[in-house]
Amino acid sequence: YCVTGCSETKMLNREGVATGCAWINLGAILEMTLRDGRLACYGDGLVGVGTGDPRTFTRFDELWDAFVLQVENVVQHTFIQQYVSDTLKSQHIASPMFSMLHDLCMASCKDIHSGPIEGALYLGFFDVMGFGTVIDSLAAIRTLVFEEGKLTMSDLLDALEKDFEGQEAIRQLCLHAPKYGNNDAAVDQIGRDIEATFANLARHHRTAFGGELDLRYVSVTSHIPLGAVVGATPDGRKARQPLSESISPSQGVDVKGPTATLMSISSTKCAQYKERAARLLNMKLSPASLVGEAGTRKLMALIRTACDMKMWHIQFNIINRDTLLAAQADPERYRNLLVRVAGYSAYFVDLTPALQNEIIRRTEHQF
């Protein structure tokens, strides 16, 4: 196999082409769950499906069932869109250079995009964005509303509608609710249930060429514009702010060390489903923790731990907050500063301010 895309793999001369996938906004699905199928940025029109007023829910299971119904609706429309994209691509796009480098295309005298090629494997994928944001939000609702009774659903929803304006006490409760990335089994179970829901739905769909569709978590930079259409969320995130990126915890909430973060991410994986796509993890480490031979060995041990857990991917930014803030203030001085974004590297000063701020807000682990 070979590496392809940001953090995916491909079997040389065995796989056919995969059309660029759809990005599912998990934060928007949560908002539709809490607003009976509506998104505030689109007014009062029904965008999802009507799943009832959450104020009437008396158990967390009712909220979860409503969330799953919204997921099912979005997934159905996503796969229809994917099927249309596959079909149009086969009709209007040709890649002679790409095709001449593929043994099966040469043997069948067909372009790589032209449709099913004899002997080729066809695999598709779809991305889910805002995984950590939604895990934390559902965990906050379960804890604060249904388990501890510190808030009513009405109190919480009213605070979200106001973007927490004048509701800082409620926001602080949300910010301090249990969070993904800290090896909390109850919270991580929500993530595993979300993954299982998507993976189970994907089993019933195929691409236009008969391939399976696999779940992938590679946000690139989409968590920023997708967050811009999502209102405030029950994890304490304010409206229009970025969602969590890829498979990583929300920015700044994984506070129990890098090993705890790895444990959480490993715990959300549904081993009973095939996983040929990607689970991309960004981790920021303090340079002070990796000084000298001892620091190198600590980093080696962390990578070995990730491998032992059978994790798909991990990438690091070994840089501190002060350096990033200095680069924002004086970009000419830091013109050559490289950072990892999502499966690729980029010059920090060339990134948008929103993406720069998102990287700065990520937890800087020390160990």
C-alpha positions as CSV (number, residue, x, y, z in Angstrom):
1,Y,0.0,0.0,0.0
2,C,1.0,3.7,-0.2
3,V,0.1,6.8,1.6
4,T,-2.5,9.0,-0.1
5,G,-4.4,12.2,0.7
6,C,-3.7,13.7,4.2
7,S,-3.5,10.5,6.2
8,E,-5.1,7.7,4.2
9,T,-3.8,4.6,2.5
10,K,-4.3,3.1,-0.9
11,M,-3.5,-0.2,-2.6
12,L,-1.3,0.4,-5.6
13,N,-2.8,-0.8,-8.9
14,R,-5.8,-2.4,-7.1
15,E,-8.0,0.5,-6.0
16,G,-10.1,2.6,-8.4
17,V,-10.6,6.3,-7.9
18,A,-12.4,7.7,-4.9
19,T,-14.5,10.9,-5.4
20,G,-13.9,13.7,-3.0
21,C,-16.2,13.1,0.0
22,A,-18.9,15.0,1.7
23,W,-18.3,16.7,5.1
24,I,-21.0,16.1,7.7
25,N,-21.4,18.9,10.2
26,L,-22.0,17.1,13.5
27,G,-22.4,20.4,15.3
28,A,-25.2,21.3,13.0
29,I,-26.9,17.9,13.6
30,L,-26.7,18.6,17.4
31,E,-28.3,22.0,16.9
32,M,-31.1,20.5,14.8
33,T,-31.7,18.0,17.6
34,L,-32.0,20.8,20.2
35,R,-34.1,23.0,17.9
36,D,-36.6,20.5,16.5
37,G,-34.9,20.2,13.1
38,R,-33.9,23.9,12.7
39,L,-30.7,25.8,12.5
40,A,-30.7,29.4,13.9
41,C,-28.5,30.7,11.0
42,Y,-31.2,29.7,8.5
43,G,-34.2,31.1,10.4
44,D,-37.3,29.1,11.4
45,G,-37.4,26.8,8.4
46,L,-37.2,23.1,8.9
47,V,-33.7,21.9,7.8
48,G,-33.6,18.5,9.4
49,V,-36.5,16.4,10.6
50,G,-38.9,17.3,13.4
51,T,-37.8,15.3,16.5
52,G,-39.8,17.2,19.1
53,D,-39.1,19.9,21.7
54,P,-36.2,18.7,24.0
55,R,-37.9,20.6,26.9
56,T,-40.4,17.7,27.0
57,F,-37.7,15.0,27.2
58,T,-37.5,13.4,30.6
59,R,-34.6,11.0,29.9
60,F,-31.3,11.3,28.1
61,D,-32.2,8.3,25.9
62,E,-35.0,10.5,24.4
63,L,-32.5,13.1,23.4
64,W,-30.1,10.5,22.0
65,D,-32.9,8.9,19.9
66,A,-33.7,12.4,18.5
67,F,-30.0,12.9,17.7
68,V,-29.8,9.6,15.9
69,L,-32.9,10.5,13.8
70,Q,-31.2,13.7,12.7
71,V,-28.0,11.8,11.9
72,E,-30.0,9.3,9.8
73,N,-31.6,12.1,7.8
74,V,-28.3,13.8,7.1
75,V,-26.5,10.6,6.2
76,Q,-29.2,9.7,3.7
77,H,-28.9,13.1,1.9
78,T,-25.1,12.9,2.1
79,F,-24.9,9.6,0.3
80,I,-27.4,10.7,-2.4
81,Q,-25.1,13.6,-3.0
82,Q,-22.1,11.3,-3.1
83,Y,-23.8,9.0,-5.6
84,V,-24.5,12.0,-7.9
85,S,-20.9,13.2,-7.6
86,D,-19.6,9.8,-8.5
87,T,-21.8,9.6,-11.6
88,L,-21.1,13.1,-12.9
89,K,-17.4,12.6,-12.4
90,S,-17.4,9.4,-14.5
91,Q,-19.3,11.3,-17.3
92,H,-17.3,14.5,-17.4
93,I,-13.7,14.0,-16.1
94,A,-10.8,12.1,-17.7
95,S,-7.3,11.6,-16.3
96,P,-5.1,10.1,-19.0
97,M,-1.8,10.6,-17.1
98,F,-3.3,9.0,-13.9
99,S,-4.8,6.2,-15.9
100,M,-1.6,5.2,-17.8
101,L,0.1,4.7,-14.4
102,H,-2.6,2.3,-13.2
103,D,-2.1,-1.3,-14.4
104,L,-5.8,-2.2,-14.4
105,C,-6.7,0.9,-16.5
106,M,-4.1,-0.1,-19.0
107,A,-5.3,-3.7,-19.1
108,S,-8.9,-2.7,-19.6
109,C,-8.2,0.4,-21.8
110,K,-10.4,2.5,-19.6
111,D,-9.9,5.8,-17.9
112,I,-9.7,5.7,-14.1
113,H,-12.9,7.8,-13.8
114,S,-14.9,6.0,-16.5
115,G,-16.7,3.6,-14.2
116,P,-16.1,0.2,-12.7
117,I,-12.8,-1.3,-13.9
118,E,-12.5,-5.1,-13.9
119,G,-10.5,-6.2,-10.9
120,A,-10.5,-2.9,-9.1
121,L,-11.6,-2.3,-5.5
122,Y,-13.8,0.7,-5.0
123,L,-13.8,2.3,-1.6
124,G,-15.5,5.6,-0.6
125,F,-15.5,7.6,2.6
126,F,-17.3,10.5,4.3
127,D,-16.0,12.9,6.9
128,V,-17.6,13.8,10.2
129,M,-16.7,17.2,11.7
130,G,-17.1,18.4,15.3
131,F,-16.7,15.0,16.9
132,G,-15.2,16.3,20.2
133,T,-17.6,19.3,20.3
134,V,-20.7,17.0,20.2
135,I,-19.3,14.4,22.6
136,D,-18.7,17.2,25.1
137,S,-22.1,18.7,24.5
138,L,-24.0,15.5,24.9
139,A,-22.0,14.7,28.0
140,A,-22.8,18.1,29.5
141,I,-26.5,17.7,28.9
142,R,-26.5,14.2,30.4
143,T,-24.6,15.3,33.5
144,L,-26.1,18.8,34.2
145,V,-29.7,18.2,33.2
146,F,-30.5,14.5,33.6
147,E,-28.0,13.2,36.2
148,E,-27.2,16.1,38.6
149,G,-30.2,18.3,37.9
150,K,-28.1,21.5,38.1
151,L,-29.9,22.9,35.0
152,T,-33.3,22.4,33.4
153,M,-33.4,21.8,29.7
154,S,-35.2,25.1,29.4
155,D,-32.5,27.0,31.2
156,L,-29.8,25.4,29.0
157,L,-31.6,26.0,25.7
158,D,-32.4,29.6,26.7
159,A,-28.7,30.2,27.4
160,L,-27.7,28.7,24.1
161,E,-30.2,30.9,22.2
162,K,-28.7,34.0,23.9
163,D,-25.1,32.8,23.2
164,F,-24.6,32.7,26.9
165,E,-25.1,36.5,27.1
166,G,-26.0,37.3,30.7
167,Q,-25.7,33.5,31.4
168,E,-22.1,33.2,32.4
169,A,-22.9,31.0,35.4
170,I,-24.5,28.5,33.1
171,R,-21.6,28.7,30.7
172,Q,-19.2,27.9,33.4
173,L,-21.2,24.8,34.4
174,C,-21.0,23.7,30.8
175,L,-17.3,24.4,30.5
176,H,-16.6,22.4,33.6
177,A,-18.7,19.4,32.7
178,P,-16.9,16.2,31.8
179,K,-14.9,16.4,28.6
180,Y,-13.6,14.0,25.9
181,G,-9.9,13.5,25.9
182,N,-9.4,12.9,29.6
183,N,-9.9,9.1,29.8
184,D,-13.4,9.4,31.2
185,A,-15.1,6.1,30.3
186,A,-18.6,7.5,30.4
187,V,-17.8,10.4,28.1
188,D,-15.8,8.3,25.7
189,Q,-18.7,5.8,25.4
190,I,-20.8,8.7,23.8
191,G,-18.1,9.0,21.2
192,R,-18.1,5.2,20.5
193,D,-21.9,5.3,20.2
194,I,-21.7,8.2,17.7
195,E,-19.1,6.3,15.6
196,A,-21.2,3.1,15.7
197,T,-24.3,5.0,14.6
198,F,-22.5,6.4,11.5
199,A,-20.7,3.2,10.7
200,N,-23.9,1.1,11.0
201,L,-25.7,3.5,8.6
202,A,-22.9,3.4,6.1
203,R,-23.1,-0.4,5.8
204,H,-26.4,0.0,4.0
205,H,-25.1,2.3,1.3
206,R,-22.7,2.0,-1.7
207,T,-20.9,4.3,-4.1
208,A,-22.0,4.5,-7.7
209,F,-19.3,1.9,-8.5
210,G,-20.4,-0.5,-5.7
211,G,-17.8,0.5,-3.1
212,E,-18.4,0.7,0.6
213,L,-18.4,4.1,2.3
214,D,-16.2,4.4,5.4
215,L,-16.1,6.9,8.2
216,R,-13.2,9.4,8.2
217,Y,-12.2,12.2,10.6
218,V,-10.0,14.6,8.6
219,S,-11.2,18.2,9.0
220,V,-8.3,19.9,7.1
221,T,-9.6,23.4,8.0
222,S,-13.4,22.8,7.5
223,H,-14.1,22.9,11.3
224,I,-13.7,26.6,11.1
225,P,-16.3,27.5,8.4
226,L,-18.6,24.7,9.6
227,G,-18.4,26.1,13.1
228,A,-19.4,29.5,11.7
229,V,-22.9,28.2,10.9
230,V,-23.5,26.6,14.3
231,G,-24.8,28.4,17.3
232,A,-23.6,28.1,20.9
233,T,-23.3,24.5,22.1
234,P,-23.8,22.9,25.5
235,D,-20.1,22.3,26.0
236,G,-19.7,26.0,26.6
237,R,-18.5,26.9,23.1
238,K,-19.9,30.3,21.9
239,A,-21.8,30.7,18.6
240,R,-19.9,30.7,15.3
241,Q,-16.6,29.6,16.9
242,P,-14.6,26.6,15.4
243,L,-15.7,23.1,16.1
244,S,-13.3,20.5,17.3
245,E,-11.0,19.3,14.6
246,S,-10.6,15.7,13.2
247,I,-10.7,13.1,15.9
248,S,-9.0,15.5,18.4
249,P,-10.6,16.7,21.6
250,S,-12.0,20.2,21.7
251,Q,-9.4,22.9,22.0
252,G,-7.9,23.1,25.4
253,V,-10.1,20.6,27.3
254,D,-7.8,17.6,27.4
255,V,-6.0,18.5,30.6
256,K,-4.9,15.1,32.1
257,G,-1.9,14.5,29.9
258,P,-1.2,13.1,26.5
259,T,-1.6,9.5,27.5
260,A,-5.1,10.2,28.8
261,T,-5.9,11.8,25.5
262,L,-4.7,8.7,23.6
263,M,-6.8,6.5,25.9
264,S,-9.9,8.5,25.1
265,I,-9.4,8.4,21.4
266,S,-8.7,4.7,21.4
267,S,-11.8,4.1,23.5
268,T,-14.1,5.8,20.9
269,K,-13.1,3.4,18.1
270,C,-15.7,0.8,17.2
271,A,-13.5,-2.3,16.5
272,Q,-16.4,-4.3,15.1
273,Y,-16.5,-2.1,12.0
274,K,-14.0,-1.9,9.2
275,E,-11.8,1.2,9.2
276,R,-10.1,2.0,6.0
277,A,-10.4,5.7,6.1
278,A,-8.6,7.8,8.7
279,R,-8.7,9.1,12.3
280,L,-6.4,12.1,12.3
281,L,-5.1,13.3,15.7
282,N,-3.4,16.6,16.3
283,M,-1.4,16.9,19.5
284,K,0.6,20.0,20.7
285,L,3.6,19.3,23.0
286,S,5.6,21.8,25.0
287,P,9.2,22.0,23.7
288,A,10.4,22.1,27.4
289,S,9.1,18.6,27.9
290,L,11.2,17.2,25.0
291,V,14.7,18.6,25.7
292,G,17.7,16.4,25.3
293,E,17.9,12.6,25.3
294,A,15.3,12.2,28.0
295,G,12.8,14.3,26.0
296,T,13.4,12.3,22.8
297,R,12.8,9.0,24.7
298,K,9.5,10.4,26.1
299,L,8.4,11.3,22.6
300,M,9.4,7.8,21.4
301,A,7.4,6.2,24.2
302,L,4.3,8.3,23.4
303,I,4.5,7.3,19.7
304,R,5.0,3.6,20.7
305,T,2.0,3.9,23.0
306,A,-0.2,5.2,20.1
307,C,1.1,2.3,17.9
308,D,0.4,-0.3,20.7
309,M,-3.2,1.1,20.9
310,K,-3.6,0.5,17.1
311,M,-4.3,4.1,16.5
312,W,-4.5,5.2,12.9
313,H,-2.6,8.5,13.1
314,I,-0.9,11.0,15.3
315,Q,0.9,14.2,14.5
316,F,2.6,16.8,16.6
317,N,3.2,20.5,16.9
318,I,6.2,20.9,19.3
319,I,5.8,24.6,20.0
320,N,4.6,26.8,22.8
321,R,1.9,29.4,23.0
322,D,4.2,32.3,23.4
323,T,6.0,31.6,20.2
324,L,2.7,31.4,18.3
325,L,1.5,34.7,19.8
326,A,4.8,36.3,18.9
327,A,4.4,35.1,15.3
328,Q,0.9,36.7,15.1
329,A,2.3,40.0,16.4
330,D,5.4,40.0,14.1
331,P,4.8,37.7,11.1
332,E,7.9,38.9,9.2
333,R,10.2,37.7,12.0
334,Y,8.5,34.3,12.0
335,R,8.1,33.8,8.2
336,N,9.6,30.3,8.3
337,L,7.6,29.0,11.2
338,L,6.0,25.7,10.2
339,V,3.1,24.0,11.9
340,R,1.1,20.9,11.4
341,V,-2.6,21.6,10.5
342,A,-4.3,18.4,9.5
343,G,-2.2,15.9,7.7
344,Y,-0.1,18.7,6.1
345,S,2.3,21.4,7.2
346,A,1.9,25.1,6.5
347,Y,3.7,28.3,7.4
348,F,1.9,29.6,10.4
349,V,1.9,33.3,9.3
350,D,0.1,32.3,6.1
351,L,-2.8,30.8,7.8
352,T,-6.0,32.8,8.4
353,P,-6.3,34.5,11.8
354,A,-9.2,32.1,12.7
355,L,-7.0,29.0,12.0
356,Q,-4.0,30.6,13.9
357,N,-6.2,31.2,16.9
358,E,-7.6,27.6,16.8
359,I,-4.0,26.2,16.8
360,I,-3.1,28.5,19.7
361,R,-6.1,27.3,21.7
362,R,-5.1,23.6,21.5
363,T,-3.8,22.1,24.7
364,E,-0.1,22.3,25.1
365,H,0.8,19.1,26.8
366,Q,3.6,18.8,29.3
367,F,4.9,15.5,30.6
